[in-house]
């Protein structure tokens, strides 16, 4: 198994990221959604260039092959791409608001090989370093098992119909506070 490396995404990566996102939506997510829901997902999900501009979006590679991507945000927008209506780029307040884990995608050939766990860990460490003590995300049904395994708890289930048909989603959250104990 190749070793994974990671780096911060740049604007030059956008074409490759868009292609990966499309393959991720069409591939692994298809096991959880209907054809119409996949089409609607393309209207709801995708590249968020604000994450790239904020330098909070990471790429994971295996031998220079794009294996996955994802990021975190200190902005109000919970999910969606540049084209998704209802985006709110205003900043959140560390220590009061939860950081947003955003736009996580894994290439179909790298699913269940630790890519998502690595990205999630990198995002949590960075958000904690920026002063956030909680993280929230909006999961697809395909991503929900990963987030549950990594300690995220369901906040609410809802459907987003802005893509033409309702797509099921799950808002989830996790404390980022470090549990430090002292043995006396």
C-alpha positions as CSV (number, residue, x, y, z in Angstrom):
1,X,0.0,0.0,0.0
2,X,1.5,3.4,-1.0
3,X,2.2,5.9,1.7
4,X,-0.1,8.9,1.8
5,X,1.3,12.5,1.7
6,X,-0.7,15.7,2.1
7,X,-0.4,19.3,1.2
8,X,-2.5,22.4,1.1
9,X,-4.6,22.8,-2.1
10,X,-4.0,25.8,-4.4
11,X,-6.0,27.3,-7.1
12,X,-4.0,25.4,-9.7
13,X,-5.5,22.1,-8.2
14,X,-9.1,23.1,-8.9
15,X,-9.5,21.2,-12.2
16,X,-8.2,18.0,-10.7
17,X,-10.3,18.5,-7.5
18,X,-13.5,19.0,-9.6
19,X,-12.8,15.8,-11.5
20,X,-12.2,13.9,-8.2
21,X,-15.4,15.2,-6.7
22,X,-17.4,14.1,-9.7
23,X,-15.9,10.6,-9.6
24,X,-16.6,10.5,-5.8
25,X,-20.3,11.6,-6.2
26,X,-20.8,9.2,-9.2
27,X,-19.0,6.2,-7.6
28,X,-19.2,5.5,-3.9
29,X,-22.2,7.8,-3.2
30,X,-24.2,5.9,-5.8
31,X,-24.6,3.0,-3.3
32,X,-26.7,5.3,-1.1
33,X,-28.7,7.5,-3.5
34,X,-30.9,7.1,-6.5
35,X,-29.9,8.4,-9.9
36,X,-32.0,11.5,-9.4
37,X,-30.5,12.2,-6.0
38,X,-27.0,11.8,-7.5
39,X,-27.9,14.4,-10.1
40,X,-29.2,16.7,-7.4
41,X,-26.1,16.1,-5.3
42,X,-24.0,17.6,-8.1
43,X,-26.0,20.8,-7.8
44,X,-25.6,20.9,-4.0
45,X,-21.9,19.8,-3.7
46,X,-18.7,20.6,-5.3
47,X,-15.6,22.8,-5.1
48,X,-15.6,25.7,-2.6
49,X,-12.9,28.0,-3.8
50,X,-13.2,30.0,-0.5
51,X,-11.6,27.0,1.4
52,X,-8.7,27.0,-1.1
53,X,-8.3,30.8,-0.8
54,X,-8.4,30.5,3.0
55,X,-5.7,27.7,2.8
56,X,-7.8,25.3,4.9
57,X,-8.3,22.7,2.1
58,X,-5.9,19.7,1.9
59,X,-5.1,17.2,-0.7
60,X,-4.0,13.6,0.1
61,X,-1.9,11.8,-2.5
62,X,-0.5,8.4,-2.9
63,X,2.6,8.3,-5.1
64,X,1.5,11.6,-6.7
65,X,-2.0,10.3,-7.4
66,X,-4.9,12.3,-6.0
67,X,-6.5,10.1,-3.4
68,X,-8.8,12.5,-1.6
69,X,-9.4,16.1,-0.5
70,X,-11.2,17.9,2.3
71,X,-11.0,20.9,4.5
72,X,-12.3,22.9,7.4
73,X,-13.7,26.4,7.6
74,X,-14.1,29.2,10.0
75,X,-17.0,30.6,8.0
76,X,-20.7,30.2,8.4
77,X,-21.4,28.1,5.2
78,X,-22.0,24.5,6.3
79,X,-21.7,22.7,2.9
80,X,-21.9,23.2,-0.8
81,X,-19.8,24.4,-3.7
82,X,-19.3,27.8,-5.3
83,X,-22.5,27.3,-7.3
84,X,-24.7,26.3,-4.3
85,X,-27.3,29.0,-3.3
86,X,-27.4,30.2,0.3
87,X,-23.7,30.5,1.0
88,X,-22.7,32.7,3.9
89,X,-19.0,33.5,3.9
90,X,-19.1,35.6,7.1
91,X,-16.6,34.4,9.8
92,X,-17.4,32.2,12.8
93,X,-16.1,33.0,16.3
94,X,-13.6,30.5,17.7
95,X,-14.5,29.3,21.1
96,X,-18.2,30.1,20.5
97,X,-19.0,28.6,17.1
98,X,-18.1,25.2,15.8
99,X,-15.6,25.0,13.0
100,X,-17.0,23.5,9.8
101,X,-15.5,20.3,8.3
102,X,-16.2,20.7,4.6
103,X,-16.1,19.1,1.2
104,X,-14.5,15.8,1.9
105,X,-14.1,13.5,-1.1
106,X,-12.2,10.2,-1.6
107,X,-11.3,8.8,-5.0
108,X,-13.2,5.5,-5.5
109,X,-10.0,3.5,-5.8
110,X,-8.9,4.8,-2.3
111,X,-12.2,4.3,-0.4
112,X,-11.7,2.5,3.0
113,X,-7.9,2.9,3.0
114,X,-7.6,5.7,5.6
115,X,-7.8,8.7,3.3
116,X,-10.9,10.2,5.0
117,X,-9.6,9.5,8.4
118,X,-6.3,11.3,7.6
119,X,-8.1,14.3,6.1
120,X,-10.5,14.5,9.1
121,X,-7.6,14.4,11.6
122,X,-5.7,17.1,9.8
123,X,-8.8,19.3,9.8
124,X,-9.5,18.8,13.4
125,X,-5.9,19.6,14.5
126,X,-5.9,22.7,12.4
127,X,-9.3,23.9,13.7
128,X,-8.2,23.2,17.2
129,X,-5.0,25.2,16.7
130,X,-7.2,28.1,15.4
131,X,-9.1,28.2,18.7
132,X,-12.2,26.0,17.9
133,X,-13.3,23.6,20.5
134,X,-16.0,21.9,18.4
135,X,-16.5,20.9,14.8
136,X,-19.7,20.3,12.9
137,X,-20.2,18.9,9.4
138,X,-23.0,17.9,7.1
139,X,-22.6,14.3,6.0
140,X,-23.9,12.4,3.1
141,X,-25.2,8.9,3.9
142,X,-22.0,7.6,2.4
143,X,-19.8,9.6,4.7
144,X,-21.8,9.1,7.9
145,X,-20.1,5.8,8.9
146,X,-16.7,7.4,8.8
147,X,-17.8,10.3,10.9
148,X,-19.5,8.0,13.5
149,X,-16.3,5.9,13.7
150,X,-14.3,9.1,14.3
151,X,-16.5,10.3,17.2
152,X,-19.0,12.5,15.5
153,X,-22.6,12.4,16.8
154,X,-25.8,13.0,14.9
155,X,-27.4,16.4,15.5
156,X,-30.2,16.2,13.0
157,X,-31.2,14.4,9.8
158,X,-32.7,16.6,7.0
159,X,-33.2,16.7,3.3
160,X,-32.0,19.4,0.9
161,X,-34.2,19.7,-2.1
162,X,-32.5,22.7,-3.8
163,X,-31.0,20.3,-6.4
164,X,-34.5,19.3,-7.7
165,X,-35.1,16.2,-5.6
166,X,-34.6,15.8,-1.8
167,X,-31.1,14.5,-0.9
168,X,-30.8,13.0,2.6
169,X,-28.1,14.6,4.8
170,X,-27.0,14.4,8.4
171,X,-25.7,17.3,10.5
172,X,-23.1,15.9,13.0
173,X,-20.8,17.4,15.6
174,X,-17.8,16.6,17.8
175,X,-15.9,18.2,20.6
176,X,-12.3,19.1,19.8
177,X,-11.4,19.6,23.4
178,X,-8.4,17.6,24.4
179,X,-9.0,15.3,27.4
180,X,-6.0,15.6,29.5
181,X,-5.9,13.8,32.8
182,X,-3.3,14.0,35.5
183,X,-2.5,11.0,37.6
184,X,-2.0,12.1,41.2
